[in-house]
Amino acid sequence: MPTRKITCLSKGCPNYVRQWQTTTATSKILCERLHDEVGVAILPGSEFGRPAYELTARMAFVDFDGARALASAEVMPLNENLPADFIDNHCPKVITAIERTCDWLEQ
């Protein structure tokens, strides 16, 4: 069973890396399993020119109200950072999907 290196941008650490064992053969199968078992849809890296055996995938961060987020961000002065809870307040479904994906990988 090959060891795969998965990077999850969650758990409060941008460099969170998880080593895991899998018999999953392709990135398409990985994406199908994630969808079937967790309800999170991602696209296999093989659809973007990556080798299927890499088990790479793309997650689209689009399940939020972009107009509302942009309107909220536009009232902030350009020289200030967005509030720490901006993503939590405007993109909760995206955060949930990332957390579910990372939890699934840790099983």
VMD Tcl script that builds the backbone (N, CA, C; Angstrom):
set m [mol new atoms 321]
animate dup $m
set s [atomselect $m all]
$s set {name element resname resid chain x y z} {
  {N N MET 1 A 0.848 -1.179 0.000}
  {CA C MET 1 A 0.000 0.000 0.000}
  {C C MET 1 A 0.893 1.240 0.000}
  {N N PRO 2 A 0.777 2.118 -0.997}
  {CA C PRO 2 A 1.659 3.284 -1.066}
  {C C PRO 2 A 1.298 4.353 -0.038}
  {N N THR 3 A 2.313 5.078 0.433}
  {CA C THR 3 A 2.084 6.212 1.321}
  {C C THR 3 A 1.904 7.448 0.458}
  {N N ARG 4 A 0.870 8.220 0.748}
  {CA C ARG 4 A 0.606 9.457 0.021}
  {C C ARG 4 A 0.769 10.633 0.973}
  {N N LYS 5 A 1.279 11.732 0.477}
  {CA C LYS 5 A 1.445 12.939 1.276}
  {C C LYS 5 A 0.323 13.904 0.919}
  {N N ILE 6 A -0.502 14.236 1.887}
  {CA C ILE 6 A -1.631 15.119 1.674}
  {C C ILE 6 A -1.408 16.396 2.474}
  {N N THR 7 A -1.599 17.542 1.865}
  {CA C THR 7 A -1.503 18.821 2.553}
  {C C THR 7 A -2.898 19.390 2.720}
  {N N CYS 8 A -3.263 19.663 3.950}
  {CA C CYS 8 A -4.573 20.218 4.266}
  {C C CYS 8 A -4.372 21.616 4.827}
  {N N LEU 9 A -4.992 22.608 4.218}
  {CA C LEU 9 A -4.861 23.980 4.699}
  {C C LEU 9 A -5.974 24.283 5.689}
  {N N SER 10 A -5.872 23.666 6.836}
  {CA C SER 10 A -6.874 23.845 7.878}
  {C C SER 10 A -6.202 23.573 9.209}
  {N N LYS 11 A -7.004 23.334 10.214}
  {CA C LYS 11 A -6.504 23.041 11.557}
  {C C LYS 11 A -5.650 24.172 12.108}
  {N N GLY 12 A -5.848 25.390 11.585}
  {CA C GLY 12 A -5.140 26.542 12.117}
  {C C GLY 12 A -3.687 26.637 11.705}
  {N N CYS 13 A -3.234 25.769 10.815}
  {CA C CYS 13 A -1.827 25.776 10.425}
  {C C CYS 13 A -1.720 25.631 8.910}
  {N N PRO 14 A -1.148 26.601 8.212}
  {CA C PRO 14 A -1.069 26.506 6.752}
  {C C PRO 14 A -0.127 25.413 6.264}
  {N N ASN 15 A 0.684 24.853 7.141}
  {CA C ASN 15 A 1.615 23.812 6.730}
  {C C ASN 15 A 1.267 22.453 7.324}
  {N N TYR 16 A 0.004 22.252 7.641}
  {CA C TYR 16 A -0.464 20.989 8.193}
  {C C TYR 16 A -0.289 19.894 7.137}
  {N N VAL 17 A 0.507 18.878 7.439}
  {CA C VAL 17 A 0.766 17.796 6.498}
  {C C VAL 17 A 0.401 16.482 7.152}
  {N N ARG 18 A -0.277 15.654 6.411}
  {CA C ARG 18 A -0.723 14.361 6.936}
  {C C ARG 18 A -0.208 13.262 6.015}
  {N N GLN 19 A 0.481 12.270 6.577}
  {CA C GLN 19 A 0.883 11.089 5.839}
  {C C GLN 19 A -0.192 10.040 6.052}
  {N N TRP 20 A -0.648 9.407 4.999}
  {CA C TRP 20 A -1.683 8.406 5.167}
  {C C TRP 20 A -1.498 7.267 4.190}
  {N N GLN 21 A -2.045 6.127 4.545}
  {CA C GLN 21 A -1.982 4.931 3.724}
  {C C GLN 21 A -3.292 4.787 2.965}
  {N N THR 22 A -3.197 4.410 1.711}
  {CA C THR 22 A -4.420 4.231 0.941}
  {C C THR 22 A -4.224 3.190 -0.145}
  {N N THR 23 A -5.308 2.567 -0.506}
  {CA C THR 23 A -5.294 1.677 -1.663}
  {C C THR 23 A -5.978 2.356 -2.843}
  {N N THR 24 A -6.387 3.618 -2.650}
  {CA C THR 24 A -7.014 4.383 -3.719}
  {C C THR 24 A -6.021 4.512 -4.870}
  {N N ALA 25 A -6.469 4.159 -6.060}
  {CA C ALA 25 A -5.554 4.082 -7.191}
  {C C ALA 25 A -5.443 5.368 -7.999}
  {N N THR 26 A -6.510 6.165 -8.052}
  {CA C THR 26 A -6.478 7.359 -8.903}
  {C C THR 26 A -7.105 8.553 -8.193}
  {N N SER 27 A -6.786 9.732 -8.724}
  {CA C SER 27 A -7.365 10.949 -8.153}
  {C C SER 27 A -8.881 10.980 -8.351}
  {N N LYS 28 A -9.381 10.398 -9.434}
  {CA C LYS 28 A -10.825 10.351 -9.667}
  {C C LYS 28 A -11.506 9.515 -8.579}
  {N N ILE 29 A -10.922 8.363 -8.248}
  {CA C ILE 29 A -11.492 7.520 -7.192}
  {C C ILE 29 A -11.437 8.238 -5.848}
  {N N LEU 30 A -10.351 8.943 -5.580}
  {CA C LEU 30 A -10.240 9.722 -4.344}
  {C C LEU 30 A -11.385 10.722 -4.242}
  {N N CYS 31 A -11.646 11.457 -5.322}
  {CA C CYS 31 A -12.711 12.461 -5.321}
  {C C CYS 31 A -14.084 11.818 -5.163}
  {N N GLU 32 A -14.300 10.689 -5.814}
  {CA C GLU 32 A -15.578 9.980 -5.682}
  {C C GLU 32 A -15.794 9.509 -4.245}
  {N N ARG 33 A -14.754 8.968 -3.619}
  {CA C ARG 33 A -14.864 8.519 -2.225}
  {C C ARG 33 A -15.164 9.683 -1.295}
  {N N LEU 34 A -14.465 10.799 -1.478}
  {CA C LEU 34 A -14.702 11.968 -0.633}
  {C C LEU 34 A -16.146 12.434 -0.771}
  {N N HIS 35 A -16.654 12.476 -1.978}
  {CA C HIS 35 A -18.035 12.897 -2.196}
  {C C HIS 35 A -19.017 11.917 -1.570}
  {N N ASP 36 A -18.802 10.638 -1.800}
  {CA C ASP 36 A -19.724 9.617 -1.291}
  {C C ASP 36 A -19.705 9.517 0.233}
  {N N GLU 37 A -18.532 9.650 0.829}
  {CA C GLU 37 A -18.387 9.431 2.269}
  {C C GLU 37 A -18.560 10.697 3.099}
  {N N VAL 38 A -18.310 11.866 2.510}
  {CA C VAL 38 A -18.310 13.113 3.285}
  {C C VAL 38 A -19.283 14.149 2.727}
  {N N GLY 39 A -19.577 14.063 1.443}
  {CA C GLY 39 A -20.460 15.038 0.827}
  {C C GLY 39 A -19.749 16.273 0.325}
  {N N VAL 40 A -18.436 16.184 0.159}
  {CA C VAL 40 A -17.649 17.302 -0.353}
  {C C VAL 40 A -17.236 16.976 -1.783}
  {N N ALA 41 A -17.524 17.885 -2.702}
  {CA C ALA 41 A -17.185 17.681 -4.105}
  {C C ALA 41 A -15.914 18.442 -4.461}
  {N N ILE 42 A -14.945 17.713 -5.019}
  {CA C ILE 42 A -13.714 18.308 -5.528}
  {C C ILE 42 A -13.447 17.689 -6.899}
  {N N LEU 43 A -12.572 18.304 -7.660}
  {CA C LEU 43 A -12.252 17.806 -8.990}
  {C C LEU 43 A -10.896 17.116 -8.977}
  {N N PRO 44 A -10.799 15.955 -9.635}
  {CA C PRO 44 A -9.523 15.243 -9.660}
  {C C PRO 44 A -8.457 16.036 -10.417}
  {N N GLY 45 A -7.244 15.972 -9.906}
  {CA C GLY 45 A -6.125 16.648 -10.569}
  {C C GLY 45 A -5.904 16.148 -11.982}
  {N N SER 46 A -6.312 14.909 -12.251}
  {CA C SER 46 A -6.155 14.355 -13.603}
  {C C SER 46 A -6.962 15.147 -14.634}
  {N N GLU 47 A -7.995 15.865 -14.205}
  {CA C GLU 47 A -8.768 16.712 -15.113}
  {C C GLU 47 A -8.006 17.984 -15.488}
  {N N PHE 48 A -6.909 18.246 -14.783}
  {CA C PHE 48 A -6.113 19.450 -15.019}
  {C C PHE 48 A -4.687 19.100 -15.435}
  {N N GLY 49 A -4.521 17.901 -15.991}
  {CA C GLY 49 A -3.220 17.522 -16.531}
  {C C GLY 49 A -2.267 16.839 -15.573}
  {N N ARG 50 A -2.661 16.614 -14.333}
  {CA C ARG 50 A -1.797 15.927 -13.379}
  {C C ARG 50 A -1.960 14.421 -13.569}
  {N N PRO 51 A -0.913 13.640 -13.284}
  {CA C PRO 51 A -1.050 12.186 -13.382}
  {C C PRO 51 A -2.079 11.666 -12.379}
  {N N ALA 52 A -2.920 10.753 -12.785}
  {CA C ALA 52 A -4.000 10.239 -11.931}
  {C C ALA 52 A -3.461 9.592 -10.663}
  {N N TYR 53 A -2.283 8.966 -10.734}
  {CA C TYR 53 A -1.729 8.276 -9.565}
  {C C TYR 53 A -1.277 9.235 -8.466}
  {N N GLU 54 A -1.145 10.529 -8.754}
  {CA C GLU 54 A -0.718 11.514 -7.750}
  {C C GLU 54 A -1.749 11.724 -6.650}
  {N N LEU 55 A -2.994 11.409 -6.922}
  {CA C LEU 55 A -4.087 11.664 -5.975}
  {C C LEU 55 A -4.203 13.148 -5.649}
  {N N THR 56 A -4.008 13.998 -6.644}
  {CA C THR 56 A -4.182 15.437 -6.462}
  {C C THR 56 A -5.615 15.821 -6.812}
  {N N ALA 57 A -6.037 16.949 -6.285}
  {CA C ALA 57 A -7.395 17.421 -6.541}
  {C C ALA 57 A -7.444 18.934 -6.386}
  {N N ARG 58 A -8.492 19.526 -6.941}
  {CA C ARG 58 A -8.747 20.952 -6.778}
  {C C ARG 58 A -10.071 21.142 -6.069}
  {N N MET 59 A -10.041 22.001 -5.089}
  {CA C MET 59 A -11.264 22.376 -4.379}
  {C C MET 59 A -11.572 23.813 -4.775}
  {N N ALA 60 A -12.764 24.042 -5.277}
  {CA C ALA 60 A -13.169 25.390 -5.660}
  {C C ALA 60 A -13.787 26.083 -4.449}
  {N N PHE 61 A -13.264 27.215 -4.113}
  {CA C PHE 61 A -13.742 27.980 -2.961}
  {C C PHE 61 A -14.793 28.987 -3.419}
  {N N VAL 62 A -15.924 28.480 -3.911}
  {CA C VAL 62 A -16.916 29.361 -4.512}
  {C C VAL 62 A -18.297 29.267 -3.869}
  {N N ASP 63 A -18.449 28.484 -2.840}
  {CA C ASP 63 A -19.771 28.293 -2.241}
  {C C ASP 63 A -20.020 29.353 -1.163}
  {N N PHE 64 A -20.083 30.620 -1.612}
  {CA C PHE 64 A -20.364 31.733 -0.709}
  {C C PHE 64 A -20.929 32.883 -1.526}
  {N N ASP 65 A -21.487 33.849 -0.856}
  {CA C ASP 65 A -22.066 35.013 -1.521}
  {C C ASP 65 A -20.949 36.029 -1.769}
  {N N GLY 66 A -20.382 35.983 -2.961}
  {CA C GLY 66 A -19.258 36.852 -3.295}
  {C C GLY 66 A -19.599 38.326 -3.267}
  {N N ALA 67 A -20.798 38.669 -3.689}
  {CA C ALA 67 A -21.202 40.085 -3.683}
  {C C ALA 67 A -21.257 40.615 -2.257}
  {N N ARG 68 A -21.791 39.814 -1.348}
  {CA C ARG 68 A -21.880 40.227 0.057}
  {C C ARG 68 A -20.476 40.357 0.667}
  {N N ALA 69 A -19.609 39.394 0.374}
  {CA C ALA 69 A -18.243 39.439 0.906}
  {C C ALA 69 A -17.491 40.647 0.363}
  {N N LEU 70 A -17.635 40.911 -0.929}
  {CA C LEU 70 A -16.964 42.056 -1.538}
  {C C LEU 70 A -17.482 43.366 -0.964}
  {N N ALA 71 A -18.797 43.479 -0.808}
  {CA C ALA 71 A -19.375 44.698 -0.238}
  {C C ALA 71 A -18.857 44.925 1.177}
  {N N SER 72 A -18.727 43.862 1.943}
  {CA C SER 72 A -18.220 43.968 3.306}
  {C C SER 72 A -16.746 44.374 3.315}
  {N N ALA 73 A -15.980 43.810 2.391}
  {CA C ALA 73 A -14.545 44.123 2.325}
  {C C ALA 73 A -14.302 45.543 1.841}
  {N N GLU 74 A -15.160 46.044 0.972}
  {CA C GLU 74 A -14.959 47.383 0.390}
  {C C GLU 74 A -15.104 48.512 1.400}
  {N N VAL 75 A -15.768 48.276 2.511}
  {CA C VAL 75 A -15.911 49.335 3.516}
  {C C VAL 75 A -14.687 49.412 4.427}
  {N N MET 76 A -13.796 48.454 4.307}
  {CA C MET 76 A -12.574 48.449 5.115}
  {C C MET 76 A -11.523 49.326 4.430}
  {N N PRO 77 A -10.795 50.118 5.190}
  {CA C PRO 77 A -9.702 50.897 4.595}
  {C C PRO 77 A -8.664 49.956 3.959}
  {N N LEU 78 A -8.111 50.378 2.835}
  {CA C LEU 78 A -7.152 49.538 2.110}
  {C C LEU 78 A -5.883 49.246 2.904}
  {N N ASN 79 A -5.551 50.101 3.844}
  {CA C ASN 79 A -4.329 49.898 4.624}
  {C C ASN 79 A -4.556 49.010 5.853}
  {N N GLU 80 A -5.767 48.462 6.004}
  {CA C GLU 80 A -6.077 47.576 7.131}
  {C C GLU 80 A -6.364 46.172 6.631}
  {N N ASN 81 A -5.988 45.204 7.437}
  {CA C ASN 81 A -6.317 43.815 7.123}
  {C C ASN 81 A -7.794 43.572 7.380}
  {N N LEU 82 A -8.342 42.592 6.693}
  {CA C LEU 82 A -9.713 42.187 6.975}
  {C C LEU 82 A -9.767 41.596 8.379}
  {N N PRO 83 A -10.907 41.666 9.036}
  {CA C PRO 83 A -11.014 41.094 10.383}
  {C C PRO 83 A -10.704 39.593 10.377}
  {N N ALA 84 A -10.207 39.094 11.487}
  {CA C ALA 84 A -9.822 37.682 11.603}
  {C C ALA 84 A -10.992 36.743 11.329}
  {N N ASP 85 A -12.204 37.188 11.617}
  {CA C ASP 85 A -13.364 36.315 11.434}
  {C C ASP 85 A -14.069 36.530 10.083}
  {N N PHE 86 A -13.434 37.249 9.165}
  {CA C PHE 86 A -14.055 37.548 7.883}
  {C C PHE 86 A -14.427 36.276 7.114}
  {N N ILE 87 A -13.509 35.357 6.983}
  {CA C ILE 87 A -13.761 34.110 6.245}
  {C C ILE 87 A -14.838 33.286 6.949}
  {N N ASP 88 A -14.763 33.191 8.265}
  {CA C ASP 88 A -15.783 32.447 9.013}
  {C C ASP 88 A -17.175 33.039 8.784}
  {N N ASN 89 A -17.266 34.352 8.746}
  {CA C ASN 89 A -18.560 35.018 8.593}
  {C C ASN 89 A -19.102 34.976 7.162}
  {N N HIS 90 A -18.216 34.993 6.177}
  {CA C HIS 90 A -18.659 35.095 4.791}
  {C C HIS 90 A -18.555 33.794 4.001}
  {N N CYS 91 A -17.796 32.840 4.489}
  {CA C CYS 91 A -17.578 31.597 3.732}
  {C C CYS 91 A -17.714 30.362 4.619}
  {N N PRO 92 A -18.769 30.252 5.430}
  {CA C PRO 92 A -18.854 29.132 6.371}
  {C C PRO 92 A -18.932 27.763 5.690}
  {N N LYS 93 A -19.569 27.670 4.521}
  {CA C LYS 93 A -19.650 26.377 3.837}
  {C C LYS 93 A -18.283 25.923 3.335}
  {N N VAL 94 A -17.473 26.874 2.909}
  {CA C VAL 94 A -16.117 26.545 2.463}
  {C C VAL 94 A -15.301 26.024 3.637}
  {N N ILE 95 A -15.378 26.695 4.770}
  {CA C ILE 95 A -14.657 26.259 5.970}
  {C C ILE 95 A -15.115 24.866 6.379}
  {N N THR 96 A -16.413 24.623 6.373}
  {CA C THR 96 A -16.946 23.307 6.725}
  {C C THR 96 A -16.418 22.240 5.782}
  {N N ALA 97 A -16.386 22.516 4.490}
  {CA C ALA 97 A -15.886 21.546 3.515}
  {C C ALA 97 A -14.417 21.217 3.759}
  {N N ILE 98 A -13.624 22.220 4.054}
  {CA C ILE 98 A -12.195 21.997 4.328}
  {C C ILE 98 A -12.036 21.157 5.593}
  {N N GLU 99 A -12.760 21.496 6.637}
  {CA C GLU 99 A -12.665 20.742 7.894}
  {C C GLU 99 A -13.127 19.306 7.717}
  {N N ARG 100 A -14.221 19.084 6.982}
  {CA C ARG 100 A -14.697 17.713 6.738}
  {C C ARG 100 A -13.671 16.916 5.941}
  {N N THR 101 A -13.068 17.556 4.971}
  {CA C THR 101 A -12.044 16.884 4.149}
  {C C THR 101 A -10.856 16.485 5.009}
  {N N CYS 102 A -10.364 17.398 5.837}
  {CA C CYS 102 A -9.220 17.093 6.701}
  {C C CYS 102 A -9.566 16.005 7.714}
  {N N ASP 103 A -10.755 16.076 8.298}
  {CA C ASP 103 A -11.181 15.035 9.236}
  {C C ASP 103 A -11.234 13.676 8.550}
  {N N TRP 104 A -11.728 13.641 7.327}
  {CA C TRP 104 A -11.827 12.397 6.562}
  {C C TRP 104 A -10.443 11.812 6.292}
  {N N LEU 105 A -9.501 12.688 5.946}
  {CA C LEU 105 A -8.134 12.230 5.674}
  {C C LEU 105 A -7.451 11.696 6.922}
  {N N GLU 106 A -7.856 12.198 8.092}
  {CA C GLU 106 A -7.235 11.756 9.344}
  {C C GLU 106 A -7.759 10.425 9.843}
  {N N GLN 107 A -8.855 9.956 9.292}
  {CA C GLN 107 A -9.444 8.675 9.754}
  {C C GLN 107 A -8.508 7.527 9.500}
}
mol reanalyze $m
mol bondsrecalc $m
mol representation Tube
mol addrep $m
